[in-house]
Amino acid sequence: MNTELRIKEENRKRHKCSWFFHPSPFTLHPSPRKGFTLIELLVAIALFGTVVTLVFIAYNRVSSQIFVTNLAYELALSFRQAQSFGISVHEFSRDGTDTFNVGYGLHFDAESTGTYAFFADKGGESGDALFNGSFGVSYNASGCLSATECLNVFRLEKGNRLYKFCGVLPTGDGGPTAPDVDKNEECNTLSLPSSNPAITYLDITFLRPNPDATIKTNQSPFGRQYRAARIYVIAPSGEKRIVEVSNTGQISVN
């Protein structure tokens, strides 16, 4: 009898322990996989490289747009400075002589797409509204070579340059943002239409008391008149901006 009771007690204890240590159906078992496979790693690297490339391209494009837009506004400010000097009777001093009867303007030369000159037309009311000089003779990329009328030289940097500069004829032009077929310009290159002659320089001058602009090119001695001057600037990426000065003195950036 004692033997039977002892066997039953041992079975009862064994059953109790096996229930206590029985694994739960909800027990989490570690996955036998560890880390990435080679294919997964290669795909991740390819995706990362694609994203970086797209970001780099977008950054370069946006940076180029910002630089060329800033350049266009700097050019517009140069025009505004010339206009301010011209109508505010800014004193001009050369060789110990001071005079207020002076016009001020900007000169663009076909020999240089990386510079333009800020000048004073000493003749004033009786002057010719022209810069009496040229690139390589009166100024270069380093600055003024002659102090006769050249006041300052502006350089275009970061690969930006003058795409072209134009005198806009009085009729037949749809404006700076119009398609090329609707423009009527005489430019240093790529005149529109192509039958228009090319110009070698462009001078825009302001003289008191009016804010109006006097626009002249090498075609002016032949009676050519212009209703506006149009300056195209271009970035290395091909982004363009246009600065236009009307003969009424209005300055705009497009």
C-alpha positions as CSV (number, residue, x, y, z in Angstrom):
1,M,0.0,0.0,0.0
2,N,2.7,2.4,0.9
3,T,4.4,1.6,-2.4
4,E,1.3,2.5,-4.4
5,L,0.8,5.7,-2.5
6,R,4.5,6.7,-3.1
7,I,4.1,6.0,-6.9
8,K,0.9,8.1,-7.1
9,E,2.6,11.0,-5.2
10,E,5.6,10.9,-7.5
11,N,3.3,10.9,-10.6
12,R,1.4,13.8,-9.2
13,K,4.6,15.9,-8.6
14,R,5.9,15.0,-12.1
15,H,2.7,16.1,-13.7
16,K,2.7,19.4,-11.8
17,C,6.3,20.2,-12.8
18,S,5.7,19.4,-16.4
19,W,2.6,21.7,-16.5
20,F,4.6,24.5,-14.8
21,F,7.5,24.4,-17.3
22,H,5.4,23.6,-20.4
23,P,6.2,26.3,-23.0
24,S,3.3,28.7,-23.7
25,P,1.9,28.8,-27.2
26,F,2.5,32.5,-27.1
27,T,6.3,32.2,-26.5
28,L,8.3,34.2,-29.1
29,H,11.0,32.3,-30.8
30,P,13.9,34.1,-32.4
31,S,14.1,34.1,-36.2
32,P,16.9,32.0,-37.7
33,R,17.6,34.9,-40.2
34,K,20.2,37.5,-39.1
35,G,21.2,40.8,-41.0
36,F,20.7,41.5,-44.8
37,T,21.2,39.3,-47.7
38,L,23.6,40.5,-50.4
39,I,20.8,41.3,-52.8
40,E,19.0,43.4,-50.2
41,L,22.2,45.3,-49.5
42,L,22.8,46.0,-53.2
43,V,19.2,47.2,-53.8
44,A,19.5,49.6,-50.8
45,I,22.8,51.0,-52.1
46,A,21.3,51.5,-55.6
47,L,18.3,53.3,-54.2
48,F,20.5,55.5,-52.0
49,G,22.7,56.4,-55.0
50,T,19.6,57.3,-57.1
51,V,18.2,59.6,-54.4
52,V,21.6,61.3,-53.9
53,T,21.9,61.8,-57.7
54,L,18.4,63.3,-58.0
55,V,19.1,65.7,-55.0
56,F,22.4,66.8,-56.5
57,I,20.8,67.5,-59.9
58,A,18.0,69.5,-58.3
59,Y,20.4,71.4,-56.1
60,N,22.6,72.4,-59.1
61,R,19.6,73.5,-61.0
62,V,18.1,75.6,-58.2
63,S,21.5,77.1,-57.4
64,S,22.0,78.1,-61.1
65,Q,18.5,79.7,-61.1
66,I,19.3,81.7,-58.0
67,F,22.7,82.9,-59.2
68,V,21.4,84.0,-62.6
69,T,18.4,85.7,-61.0
70,N,20.6,87.5,-58.6
71,L,22.8,88.6,-61.5
72,A,19.8,90.0,-63.4
73,Y,18.8,92.0,-60.3
74,E,22.3,93.3,-59.8
75,L,22.3,94.5,-63.5
76,A,18.9,96.1,-62.9
77,L,20.4,97.9,-59.8
78,S,23.3,99.1,-62.0
79,F,20.8,100.7,-64.3
80,R,18.9,102.2,-61.4
81,Q,22.2,103.6,-60.1
82,A,22.9,105.2,-63.5
83,Q,19.4,106.6,-63.6
84,S,19.7,108.0,-60.0
85,F,23.1,109.6,-60.8
86,G,21.7,111.1,-64.0
87,I,18.6,112.7,-62.5
88,S,20.1,113.7,-59.1
89,V,22.8,115.9,-60.6
90,H,25.7,113.7,-59.3
91,E,29.0,115.6,-59.4
92,F,31.6,114.3,-61.8
93,S,35.3,115.1,-61.2
94,R,38.1,114.6,-63.6
95,D,41.6,116.3,-63.9
96,G,40.7,118.8,-61.2
97,T,37.5,119.9,-62.8
98,D,34.1,119.4,-61.3
99,T,30.9,119.5,-63.3
100,F,27.2,118.5,-62.7
101,N,26.2,118.6,-66.4
102,V,26.8,114.9,-66.9
103,G,24.8,111.9,-68.1
104,Y,25.4,108.5,-66.6
105,G,24.9,105.1,-68.2
106,L,25.9,101.5,-68.9
107,H,28.0,100.3,-71.9
108,F,27.8,96.8,-73.4
109,D,30.5,95.7,-75.9
110,A,30.3,92.8,-78.3
111,E,33.9,92.0,-77.6
112,S,33.1,91.0,-74.0
113,T,30.3,88.8,-72.7
114,G,31.7,88.8,-69.2
115,T,31.7,92.6,-68.4
116,Y,29.9,95.8,-68.8
117,A,31.0,99.4,-68.0
118,F,29.5,102.1,-65.9
119,F,30.3,105.5,-67.5
120,A,29.8,109.2,-67.4
121,D,28.9,111.1,-70.6
122,K,30.8,114.4,-70.0
123,G,29.0,116.3,-72.6
124,G,25.8,116.4,-70.6
125,E,23.0,118.1,-72.4
126,S,25.2,118.8,-75.4
127,G,26.8,115.3,-75.3
128,D,26.3,112.4,-77.6
129,A,24.9,110.0,-74.9
130,L,27.6,107.5,-75.8
131,F,30.5,105.9,-74.1
132,N,33.6,107.3,-75.9
133,G,35.6,104.1,-75.5
134,S,35.5,100.3,-76.0
135,F,36.5,97.1,-74.4
136,G,40.3,96.5,-74.5
137,V,41.0,100.2,-75.1
138,S,39.1,102.0,-72.3
139,Y,38.5,99.1,-70.0
140,N,38.9,95.4,-69.6
141,A,38.0,92.7,-67.1
142,S,40.4,94.2,-64.5
143,G,38.8,97.7,-64.6
144,C,39.0,101.0,-66.3
145,L,42.1,101.6,-68.4
146,S,41.2,105.2,-69.3
147,A,39.8,107.7,-66.8
148,T,38.1,109.8,-69.5
149,E,34.5,108.5,-69.1
150,C,34.9,105.0,-67.6
151,L,33.9,105.0,-63.9
152,N,33.6,101.3,-63.0
153,V,33.6,97.8,-64.6
154,F,31.3,95.0,-63.5
155,R,32.3,91.4,-64.1
156,L,29.9,88.5,-64.4
157,E,31.1,85.5,-62.3
158,K,30.4,81.9,-61.5
159,G,30.2,81.0,-65.2
160,N,27.3,83.4,-65.9
161,R,27.6,85.6,-69.0
162,L,25.8,88.0,-71.3
163,Y,23.9,85.8,-73.7
164,K,23.2,88.9,-75.9
165,F,22.2,92.5,-75.7
166,C,19.7,94.2,-78.0
167,G,18.0,97.4,-79.0
168,V,14.3,96.8,-79.4
169,L,12.7,98.5,-82.4
170,P,9.6,100.7,-82.0
171,T,7.1,98.3,-83.6
172,G,6.6,94.6,-84.2
173,D,7.9,93.4,-80.8
174,G,5.7,91.5,-78.4
175,G,7.8,92.1,-75.3
176,P,10.6,90.3,-73.4
177,T,8.6,87.2,-72.6
178,A,7.1,86.8,-76.1
179,P,8.2,83.9,-78.4
180,D,11.2,84.7,-80.6
181,V,9.0,84.9,-83.7
182,D,7.2,87.8,-82.1
183,K,10.3,89.9,-81.3
184,N,11.9,92.7,-83.3
185,E,15.5,93.2,-81.9
186,E,18.9,94.2,-83.2
187,C,21.4,92.3,-81.1
188,N,25.1,91.7,-81.0
189,T,24.2,88.1,-81.9
190,L,21.0,86.2,-82.8
191,S,19.0,89.3,-83.9
192,L,15.3,88.7,-84.3
193,P,14.3,88.4,-87.0
194,S,17.6,87.2,-88.5
195,S,17.4,89.8,-91.2
196,N,18.0,92.6,-88.7
197,P,21.6,93.8,-88.6
198,A,23.9,93.0,-85.7
199,I,25.1,95.7,-83.3
200,T,28.6,96.0,-81.9
201,Y,27.8,98.0,-78.7
202,L,24.8,99.2,-76.7
203,D,24.7,102.4,-74.6
204,I,21.9,103.3,-72.2
205,T,22.3,106.8,-70.8
206,F,20.3,108.9,-68.3
207,L,20.4,112.7,-68.1
208,R,18.6,115.2,-65.9
209,P,15.9,116.3,-65.5
210,N,14.0,113.3,-66.8
211,P,14.2,109.6,-65.9
212,D,14.0,108.7,-69.6
213,A,16.7,106.5,-71.1
214,T,18.6,107.3,-74.2
215,I,19.4,104.1,-76.1
216,K,22.0,104.0,-78.8
217,T,24.0,101.5,-80.8
218,N,26.3,101.6,-83.8
219,Q,23.1,101.7,-85.9
220,S,22.0,105.0,-84.3
221,P,24.1,107.2,-86.7
222,F,21.9,105.8,-89.5
223,G,18.7,107.1,-87.9
224,R,17.9,103.9,-85.9
225,Q,15.7,104.5,-82.9
226,Y,14.8,102.1,-80.1
227,R,11.9,101.9,-77.7
228,A,13.9,99.7,-75.2
229,A,17.1,98.0,-74.5
230,R,17.1,94.3,-73.6
231,I,19.9,92.4,-71.9
232,Y,19.9,88.6,-71.7
233,V,22.0,86.9,-69.0
234,I,22.6,83.1,-69.0
235,A,23.8,80.6,-66.5
236,P,26.1,77.6,-67.3
237,S,23.0,75.4,-67.0
238,G,21.2,77.4,-69.7
239,E,18.8,79.3,-67.4
240,K,18.2,82.8,-68.8
241,R,16.9,86.1,-67.4
242,I,16.1,89.3,-69.2
243,V,16.6,92.8,-68.0
244,E,14.7,95.4,-70.0
245,V,15.0,99.2,-69.9
246,S,12.4,101.1,-71.8
247,N,13.0,104.6,-73.2
248,T,10.6,106.0,-70.6
249,G,13.1,104.8,-67.9
250,Q,11.2,101.7,-66.6
251,I,13.4,98.9,-65.6
252,S,12.1,95.3,-65.3
253,V,13.5,91.8,-64.8
254,N,11.9,88.8,-66.5
